[in-house]
Amino acid sequence: MLGAPEVLQLNSNIMQAIGAKKVLDIGVFTGASSLSAALALPPEGKVHALDISEEYANIGKPFWEESGVADKIRLHIAPAAETLQKFVDGGEAGTFDYAFIDADKTSYDRYYELCLTLLRPGGVIAFDNTLLDGAVVDPSKDTPNTVAIRKLNEKLKDDQRINLSFLKIGDGLSLCFKK
Ligand SMILES: C[S@@+](CC[C@H](N)C(=O)[O-])C[C@H]1O[C@@H](n2cnc3c(N)ncnc32)[C@H](O)[C@@H]1O
C-alpha cells in the first residue's frame, strides 16, 4: 500500500513549486506520504494526516521524529470524510494548498468535493491509483473500486473547476489544479 516513490517525489516538487504550507494527506498507512510532504514544507508548514487507523501510522512515527519533521505532521484518526467536513465546518475552506488522496477508492469522489472546498485557487489535488493496474480501461472489470475510479476519471475529464493532468506514473496519478 506504500505510495510509489516517483509519485511522492512529484507531490513534493509541486508542493515546493506552489509554495505549499498547508497539506492534506488522506490515507497515511506507514507514513511515507506524510513524511515526504513534511520534508517539502517550510518550517511553519503543516501536514494534516488523515487515516481511519493508527496501527500502521505508529510504524512511521519514529521516522517522522528521526527526520526532524514530527512537529509538522498532525495525525487525525477518524473516517477521512468526517475530518474533512470538520475542517469545512471550522471555517478552513480555501486555506489548504495541496491534497494527496490515497485512501478508500469508493470515497474518492466525496474526498474530491470536500478537498475542492478546502483548497485555495491554484491549489492541487493529487489522486493516486487512477489507473488501478489497468482495470479502469478493462470492461470486464467491475469491482466497486474499479467502478468508482472509472466514474471519477470521467468526471474529472469534464470538470470545469479544475485543469487536469492524468499521468501514467506509479499506478496512475491524476493532478487537479483548482482554477
Ligand atoms: C494506500 S494506503 C496509504 C498509503 C500512503 N499514502 C503512502 O504513501 O504510503 C491507504 C490508507 O487509507 C486508509 N483508509 C482506508 N479507509 C479510510 C477512511 N475511510 N478514512 C481514512 N483513511 C482510510 C487505510 O487505513 C490505509 O492506511
PDBQT file of the ligand as one rigid body, heavy atoms in Angstrom, charges set to zero:
ROOT
HETATM    1  C1  LIG A 201      -2.754   3.068   0.185  1.00  0.00    +0.000 C 
HETATM    2  S1  LIG A 201      -2.716   3.357   1.898  1.00  0.00    +0.000 S 
HETATM    3  C2  LIG A 201      -1.976   4.954   2.031  1.00  0.00    +0.000 C 
HETATM    4  C3  LIG A 201      -0.534   4.970   1.620  1.00  0.00    +0.000 C 
HETATM    5  C4  LIG A 201       0.208   6.246   1.928  1.00  0.00    +0.000 C 
HETATM    6  N1  LIG A 201      -0.437   7.399   1.305  1.00  0.00    +0.000 N 
HETATM    7  C5  LIG A 201       1.629   6.140   1.434  1.00  0.00    +0.000 C 
HETATM    8  O1  LIG A 201       2.019   6.880   0.516  1.00  0.00    +0.000 OA
HETATM    9  O2  LIG A 201       2.376   5.292   1.919  1.00  0.00    +0.000 OA
HETATM   10  C6  LIG A 201      -4.418   3.639   2.283  1.00  0.00    +0.000 C 
HETATM   11  C7  LIG A 201      -4.729   4.056   3.708  1.00  0.00    +0.000 C 
HETATM   12  O3  LIG A 201      -6.074   4.555   3.707  1.00  0.00    +0.000 OA
HETATM   13  C8  LIG A 201      -6.629   4.284   4.975  1.00  0.00    +0.000 C 
HETATM   14  N2  LIG A 201      -8.104   4.354   4.905  1.00  0.00    +0.000 N 
HETATM   15  C9  LIG A 201      -8.975   3.454   4.398  1.00  0.00    +0.000 A 
HETATM   16  N3  LIG A 201     -10.233   3.881   4.540  1.00  0.00    +0.000 NA
HETATM   17  C10 LIG A 201     -10.176   5.089   5.144  1.00  0.00    +0.000 A 
HETATM   18  C11 LIG A 201     -11.150   6.035   5.568  1.00  0.00    +0.000 A 
HETATM   19  N4  LIG A 201     -12.457   5.836   5.384  1.00  0.00    +0.000 N 
HETATM   20  N5  LIG A 201     -10.728   7.169   6.163  1.00  0.00    +0.000 NA
HETATM   21  C12 LIG A 201      -9.398   7.389   6.363  1.00  0.00    +0.000 A 
HETATM   22  N6  LIG A 201      -8.438   6.527   5.979  1.00  0.00    +0.000 NA
HETATM   23  C13 LIG A 201      -8.814   5.396   5.382  1.00  0.00    +0.000 A 
HETATM   24  C14 LIG A 201      -6.085   2.896   5.325  1.00  0.00    +0.000 C 
HETATM   25  O4  LIG A 201      -6.137   2.684   6.731  1.00  0.00    +0.000 OA
HETATM   26  C15 LIG A 201      -4.667   2.952   4.756  1.00  0.00    +0.000 C 
HETATM   27  O5  LIG A 201      -3.730   3.288   5.755  1.00  0.00    +0.000 OA
ENDROOT
TORSDOF 0
